[in-house]
């Protein structure tokens, strides 16, 4: 297929341009095979750069590799350029990170200094990294199958680059291509049937496709164009293939898109620079890619395919680190913040977990040495003050009545400074708000107490709140939505291993509920009861007989004093319910000794919730009220 351009050149000029293009593409391909350092060679002296971008399938992040802090590590950033976060700070160079279909894992190529590159998988929530290939040769450019169970990648184990497939469950590897040419940069199609890759088997670099079901089928050409094509990427719907292209007679690499059969070729960038390695957003309307002006280092650009506008993403700052600034102490120091209003259980349970078997040096820290009063009135004395405590390896921020403490700039600054130094930062319950105030949750996933979920989502830029998770681990930060018992055991395992954490759990006689049986607090139906119930209800003068339910319905049963009347109790309940936005009465019946009513949400998106109230005079003349909220089809 021929693409007509506006530039007309003589044959000698075209041959010269084509030769220069071949040099450019060769260096870019070397970067795919040998790592981004080689791809930078055509830019001149390499400086701080960002390479290998990949848009997460859920659309929230762009991950990339960068050498800006010295070592080549992984970073992530929001598509709008906010919440830049460092994901790794370990020896060895990381390349070509690629998201799993559920956005919970990254596959990457990791090359320790002086060794071959291997494929690794990073679990985003826990930060745990495992090596999945170890063949005594270099493997690069992993790509996930749509079901998340397999990886395809290039391997040089036979002295030449070919495409292999790995079953992550069984460890079985299958060779997909066999050619004297270099088959590299695989990209799995969204429907799982095809793997696109680049190869010079036809002389020039082009994109080919291999059928994943037919292991011995011949690769077919996908880019029958005059010029060269490298670095393929699929649009989310599989209808387009994006790639870097060098058009016949031109010098710079541009971004092109075409149908998988090579039709409707379109050049989407036109400029005096090199563009490379596109990755589509989930909406299919934007791409992120590497771009470099002549003699300049690679930067990342986000391009709108609708109107052609571009946005440059920021380069990482050297301070964007997720690793400890000092070596871990032996035993590790665990510092627990205490303040007026701190919840007893939120700071005491982590103290108990980390203090078992003298595995850690655990202590409380306060702004000064004066006695503190907890949320429910317990008096405590801190072990240290902000001025004299040991440097923490683990910083624990408990919840409680934290309004005054959160407003204190001294406390906020202390959390920020020690959060940077600590290897892990753990918050319990609403302690997550301290972390948000200190900037430690920017761009992270987190959880908190069920009643403050919406507020936390507004408290930090780009935060993703996971209210149904007991423990959320993102980078160095671990947040929990309850007392912190599970989270403290989780961090204990990170420090000392799963065996020690299990021993501590058994010693405390704690048996966690199986995940299959657990009903997250935030999902229970009692949250559909009126918010103003306890503000207007005379519940202190009543006996609570039943409070139970599940995700679909909830029942509470009260018995009131004899002097209560139908009018007063129904008025209390009506006031509580009508002040809760969205509820309205659907049916009501009143007698001398009883009252019943049916309520429902007025909003269309919540109309499936119904509330039934029945007030009757029971034995001994005492009034009993049964309230049931339930989801209806």
Buried (B, 14 or more C-beta within 10 A) or exposed (E): EEBEEEEEBEEEEBEBBBEBBBEBBBBBBBBBBBBBBBBBBBBEEBEBBBBBBBBBBEBBBBBBBBBBBEBBBBBBBBBEBEBBBBBBBEEBBBBBBBBBBEBBBBBBBBBEEEEBBBBBBBBBBBBEBEEBBEBEBBBBBBBBBBEBBBBBBBBBBEEBBBBBBBEBEEEEBEEBBEBEBBBBBBBBBBEBBBBBBBBBBEEBBBBBBBBBEEEEEEBEBBBBBEBBBBBBBBBBEBEBBBBBBBBBBBBBBBBBBBEBBBEEBEBBBEEEBBBBBBBBBBEBBBBBBBBBEEEBBBBBBBBBBEEEEEBEBBBBEEEBBBEBEEEBBEBBBBBBBBBBBBBBBBBBBBBBBBBBEEBBBBBBBBBEEEEBEBBEEEEBEBBBEBEEBBEBBBBBBBBBBBEEBBEEEEBBEBBBEBBBBBBBBBBBBBBBBBBBBBBBBBBBBBBBBBEBBEBBBEBBEBBBBBBBBBBBBBBBBBBBBBBBBBBBBBBBBBBBEEEBBEBBBEEBEEEEEEEEEEEBBBEBBBEBBBBBBEEBBEBEEBEEEEEEBEEEBBBBBBBBEEEBEBEEBBEBBBBBBBBBEBBEBEEEEEEEEBBBBBBBBEEEEEEEBBBBBBBBBEEEEBBBBBBBBBEEE
